[in-house]
Amino acid sequence: MFGYNPYLLKETLREAKQLRPDRDVQALQRAVRLFERALLLGRVGRLWSVVLGRSHHLAALATVEARVTISDRFYAGTYAVPLSRIRGSEGRSGDFDLAFRPLQSHSRERWLGVAIACQQGVALPPVELIQLGDVYFIRDGHHRVSAARALGQGYIEAAVTVWQVAGLLPWEQPMPLRTVRRTAP
């Protein structure tokens, strides 16, 4: 169904210094299955979101930044962050859905390389996140987060920068009440 570039995959594995032919094949096969499943679920989710009139994309940091006043920014350190709290992206909100499933096949090679490295226990650099309240936006490491979720991990190592805002964040603001009109029977 999808083609892959074995040269890019081999280079990724060589860089990781983890070349073991038997494990490489198994890891590749599992990574391909995971990617194809995630891509299919992402595309099906996109169709359902159109039918239901809901957004399935990650929140765009630029949109949030335009609606708030940032009072301070500081580096908070590197620590494990729950994958479920990463809800937005700095620049790639259209490439992944809310569950971090890929929506485009163009990221396949990178995704496979990351998934194989994760399966083989290769230490990958921490992802870079921006924290706003209790929500995280990803700056760098989209494929690492996507592969980690597909592999069933609950947390990911992240270098976190906190943005403090003056006032409420958009998702903390009270929702307006909707009036329900009754019609006579």
Secondary structure, DSSP 8 states (H G I E B T S, - for coil): -----HHHHHHHHHHTT---HHHHHHHHHHHHHHHHHHHHHHHHHHHHHHHHT---B-EEHHHHHHHSEEEEEEEEEEEEEEGGGEEEESS-TTTBBTT--BS-GGGHHHHHHHHHHHHTT-----EEEEEETTEEEEEE-HHHHHHHHHTT-SEEEEEEEEEEEES--GGGS------------
